[in-house]
Amino acid sequence: MPKRTSRKSPGPNPLTVVILAAGEGKRMKSALPKVLQPLAGLPLLKRVIDTARHLEPRRICVVYGHGGERVREALVDEPVTWALQRERLGTGHAVLQALPQVGEDDRVLVLYGDVPLISADTLKELLGLAGEAAVGLLTVRLDDPQGYGRIVRNARGQVQKIVEHKDANRRELALHECNTGVLAAPARLLRQYLAKVRPANAQGEYYLTDVIALAVKAKVPVRPLVAADPTEVQGVNDRAQLAELEAAFRARSARALLLAGVTLADPARFDLRGTLTHGTDVFIDVNVVLEGTVYLGDRVRVGPGCVIRDSRIEADTQVFAHCVVESAVIGERCNIGPFARFRPSSQLAAGVHIGNFVEVKNSRLATDSKANHLAYVGDADVGARVNIGAGTIIANYDGANKHRTVVGDDVHTGSNSVLVAPIEVGAGATVAAGSTVTHSVPAGKLTVARARQTTIENWQRPARTRK
């Protein structure tokens, strides 16, 4: 059997990340669990897991709530373990459910499934403060601390305790340094302190925050780190907060692309819901949405209102307004759109033109071919320098199965023609306008497949009967 390789973790002791994700999220007013609500195309919890993986922990344990099987099912492929919190008795109680999976010599980092924008760099700094015999505490200073637990420090600036908002007195409520809930501590100390926590508070819950006062009492250093960006530690409890973080994520993504050399016509009207790899001098107009994994080559221009998903677009291609491109490969020097649609497994070679109201599905078009108007190209292999006339469709579906069509080089199809698959159109052939072609077309010939035009003499249009 091959040897199992263990993951590296920062620092001398293995790291376990515990993500608390058991909240009901009633204020979301949704049948979907809160931690599965999407932020820029990914569930909130997925984003937290991805950040945790950057820390290279030995284990990531997600604490989920009763009835949260949907959460496990949605993230079944994630490299995490799961711990069930049957009763929601507070954050301290939630962490206790994960501790059986934590090694005695581990360091524990506690994160939250509804705090999606926390950065790996911030967490690495926090872990550096915690060390082997100290507690690292992430705090934040807020202009409006309403609802947050307050950080109480002594005259020397040392953290003494955390007081929840509902338990705070007037002096404590005046404080603006707040608890984020994120902390790092040696597992052996965390076990000791959580065993001593009691629900002596307004909520009747076991607070993880009580660990701080217990550490201070035991003369264990509590080393705070103030978050530089409050949006990193902002949680999601309702749709309004989710929209705020979506905007923050959008602004962060746009700024990163601008600094990398991408031109965005309006950074406030651009959505990146995945990853973008790009060349130089790329231009993206307003209201463009990029999803999944997207590549844009040198000097690619994307017009307004386009949606591009899991696709590759090579250099010097122009995508005009309101195109939808999904799981496609677009070659160099192509012009596509406006109002063109590419469905999965579409491939264009260099210099192809796909015009307005043209749909391409599971097809390959070779160099310099054109379909400029109102056409459907489905399940087809189209040669080079082909001109597909306006209104041409490839009828690929017989009601049960899809069939392929092969179109040779230098073929021209007239307007409103139908190629009924499976057929082959030979190189250099011309299909007359209005033809419905059901048999293979010979190379270099004109093929006409339409009814003879007839005029009926003495015919009268039916007259409407008056009531």
VENCORFEN-V43307 format. One record per residue. SS is DSSP state (helix for helix, strand for strand, loop for the rest). OMEGA is omega in degrees with one decimal (* if undefined). Layout:
SS;OMEGA / SS;OMEGA
This chain:
loop;177.1 / loop;179.0 / loop;175.4 / loop;178.9 / loop;179.6 / loop;177.9 / loop;174.8 / loop;173.7 / loop;-178.8 / loop;178.4 / loop;-173.7 / loop;-176.9 / loop;177.9 / loop;-178.6 / strand;168.5 / strand;176.4 / strand;176.4 / strand;-179.9 / strand;180.0 / strand;-174.8 / strand;-174.5 / loop;-177.0 / loop;-178.7 / loop;-179.8 / loop;-176.8 / helix;-176.5 / helix;174.9 / helix;-178.7 / loop;-175.7 / loop;173.0 / loop;179.5 / loop;177.3 / loop;-173.7 / helix;-175.0 / helix;174.9 / helix;176.1 / loop;-174.3 / strand;169.9 / strand;-177.3 / loop;171.8 / loop;179.5 / strand;176.1 / strand;179.4 / helix;-177.7 / helix;177.9 / helix;179.3 / helix;179.2 / helix;178.0 / helix;179.4 / helix;178.0 / helix;179.5 / helix;-178.7 / helix;176.6 / loop;179.4 / loop;-179.7 / loop;179.8 / loop;173.5 / loop;-176.4 / strand;168.9 / strand;179.8 / strand;179.2 / strand;176.8 / strand;-177.2 / strand;-173.5 / strand;177.0 / loop;-176.7 / loop;-177.4 / loop;178.6 / helix;177.2 / helix;178.7 / helix;179.2 / helix;-179.1 / helix;-177.7 / helix;-176.0 / loop;-173.7 / loop;-177.3 / loop;-179.5 / loop;-178.1 / loop;-177.6 / loop;168.0 / strand;-172.7 / strand;175.0 / strand;-177.0 / strand;170.2 / strand;-174.0 / loop;177.0 / loop;179.8 / loop;-175.9 / loop;175.9 / loop;-175.8 / helix;177.5 / helix;177.6 / helix;179.6 / helix;179.8 / helix;177.9 / helix;-178.7 / helix;-179.0 / helix;-171.9 / helix;176.0 / loop;179.5 / loop;-174.1 / loop;177.3 / loop;-177.0 / loop;-178.0 / loop;-179.0 / loop;160.5 / strand;-177.2 / strand;173.7 / strand;-178.1 / strand;176.6 / strand;-175.5 / strand;-176.7 / loop;178.8 / loop;175.3 / loop;-163.7 / loop;-171.6 / loop;178.7 / loop;-173.2 / loop;177.3 / helix;179.7 / helix;177.9 / helix;-177.8 / helix;176.4 / helix;177.6 / helix;178.7 / helix;178.9 / helix;176.2 / helix;177.3 / helix;-174.1 / helix;179.8 / loop;-176.1 / loop;-174.7 / loop;179.8 / strand;177.0 / strand;174.4 / strand;-175.4 / strand;178.2 / strand;179.7 / strand;178.4 / strand;176.0 / strand;-175.9 / loop;175.0 / loop;177.5 / loop;-175.6 / loop;-176.0 / loop;176.1 / loop;-177.8 / loop;169.9 / loop;-176.1 / strand;175.1 / strand;179.9 / strand;179.1 / strand;175.2 / loop;-175.9 / loop;179.5 / loop;177.5 / loop;179.8 / loop;179.5 / strand;179.5 / strand;-178.1 / strand;173.2 / strand;179.1 / strand;177.1 / loop;-175.5 / helix;-176.2 / helix;-179.7 / helix;-173.1 / loop;173.6 / loop;-174.2 / helix;-179.5 / helix;-179.3 / helix;178.0 / helix;-179.8 / loop;-179.7 / loop;-178.4 / loop;174.4 / strand;-169.3 / strand;177.5 / strand;175.4 / strand;-175.5 / strand;-177.9 / strand;176.9 / strand;176.6 / strand;-176.9 / strand;171.9 / strand;-177.2 / helix;-176.6 / helix;178.0 / helix;-179.1 / helix;177.5 / helix;-178.9 / helix;-174.4 / helix;-179.2 / helix;176.6 / helix;-177.8 / helix;-176.8 / loop;178.9 / loop;-177.4 / loop;-178.5 / loop;-177.9 / loop;-174.9 / loop;-177.6 / loop;-175.8 / loop;-176.7 / loop;176.2 / loop;-174.2 / loop;170.8 / loop;-177.8 / loop;179.0 / helix;177.3 / helix;-176.8 / helix;179.1 / helix;178.8 / helix;176.5 / helix;178.2 / helix;179.8 / helix;179.0 / loop;179.9 / loop;172.5 / loop;-177.8 / strand;171.5 / strand;-173.1 / strand;-176.8 / strand;171.6 / strand;179.5 / strand;-179.6 / loop;-178.8 / loop;-177.1 / loop;-178.2 / helix;-179.2 / helix;177.6 / helix;-172.6 / helix;-179.9 / loop;178.2 / loop;-179.5 / loop;176.6 / loop;-179.7 / loop;-176.2 / helix;-179.3 / helix;179.1 / helix;176.7 / helix;178.7 / helix;178.3 / helix;-179.8 / helix;174.4 / helix;178.6 / helix;179.1 / helix;178.4 / helix;179.4 / helix;-179.5 / helix;179.7 / helix;-179.3 / helix;-179.2 / helix;-179.8 / helix;179.9 / helix;179.3 / helix;177.7 / helix;-180.0 / helix;178.1 / loop;174.3 / loop;176.9 / loop;175.7 / strand;174.6 / strand;-177.8 / loop;176.2 / loop;-178.0 / helix;-179.4 / helix;-179.9 / helix;179.2 / strand;-179.3 / strand;172.5 / strand;-178.4 / strand;-178.6 / strand;179.5 / strand;178.5 / strand;169.3 / strand;-170.4 / strand;172.3 / loop;-178.5 / loop;173.5 / loop;174.4 / loop;178.3 / strand;178.7 / strand;-178.2 / loop;-171.8 / loop;172.8 / loop;174.4 / strand;177.4 / strand;176.3 / strand;-176.0 / strand;177.9 / strand;-178.6 / strand;-174.7 / strand;172.5 / strand;175.4 / strand;-176.8 / loop;-178.7 / loop;172.5 / loop;172.6 / loop;176.3 / strand;-179.9 / strand;-177.5 / loop;-175.0 / loop;171.2 / loop;-178.2 / loop;172.6 / strand;-178.9 / strand;-174.5 / strand;173.5 / loop;-174.8 / loop;179.3 / strand;-179.7 / strand;-171.9 / loop;-169.1 / loop;172.1 / loop;174.6 / loop;177.1 / strand;176.6 / strand;-177.6 / loop;-167.7 / loop;166.7 / loop;172.4 / loop;174.1 / strand;-176.3 / strand;-176.7 / strand;175.5 / loop;-177.5 / strand;173.4 / strand;-178.0 / strand;-175.4 / loop;-179.2 / loop;171.1 / loop;176.3 / loop;169.7 / strand;179.4 / strand;178.6 / loop;2.1 / loop;175.5 / loop;173.4 / loop;178.7 / strand;175.7 / strand;176.7 / loop;-170.9 / loop;175.9 / loop;173.6 / strand;-179.3 / strand;176.5 / strand;172.7 / loop;-176.0 / loop;171.3 / loop;-179.8 / loop;175.5 / strand;173.9 / strand;-169.2 / strand;-172.9 / strand;177.5 / loop;173.7 / loop;178.5 / strand;179.1 / strand;-178.7 / strand;174.3 / loop;-176.5 / loop;176.9 / strand;177.2 / strand;-176.4 / loop;-169.0 / loop;170.5 / loop;173.6 / loop;-174.5 / strand;167.7 / strand;-165.9 / strand;-173.7 / strand;158.9 / loop;-177.2 / loop;173.8 / strand;179.5 / strand;-176.9 / strand;177.2 / loop;-175.0 / strand;170.2 / strand;-173.4 / strand;-177.1 / loop;-177.6 / loop;174.1 / loop;177.2 / loop;173.7 / strand;179.0 / strand;-172.8 / loop;-179.1 / loop;177.5 / loop;178.5 / loop;173.6 / strand;172.2 / strand;-176.5 / strand;-169.5 / loop;-170.4 / strand;-178.8 / loop;-178.5 / loop;178.7 / loop;-175.2 / loop;174.1 / strand;-179.1 / loop;-177.5 / loop;175.5 / strand;177.2 / strand;180.0 / strand;-177.2 / loop;179.4 / loop;170.6 / loop;175.2 / loop;171.5 / strand;172.8 / strand;179.7 / loop;-179.1 / loop;175.9 / loop;174.8 / loop;179.8 / strand;174.6 / strand;-174.3 / strand;-177.6 / loop;1.6 / loop;175.6 / loop;174.8 / strand;177.4 / strand;-174.2 / loop;-177.8 / loop;176.5 / loop;-179.9 / loop;173.3 / strand;176.9 / strand;-175.2 / loop;178.8 / loop;176.8 / loop;-178.4 / loop;169.4 / strand;-170.8 / strand;-177.5 / loop;178.8 / loop;-179.5 / loop;-176.0 / strand;-178.3 / loop;-179.2 / loop;171.8 / loop;-176.5 / loop;169.3 / strand;178.1 / strand;177.5 / loop;180.0 / loop;-179.2 / loop;-179.3 / loop;177.4 / loop;178.6 / loop;-178.2 / loop;173.6 / loop;-177.7 / loop;179.4 / loop;174.8 / loop;177.9 / loop;177.8 / loop;177.1 / loop;178.3 / loop;178.8 / loop;178.7 / loop;177.9 / loop;178.7 / loop;179.2 / loop;*
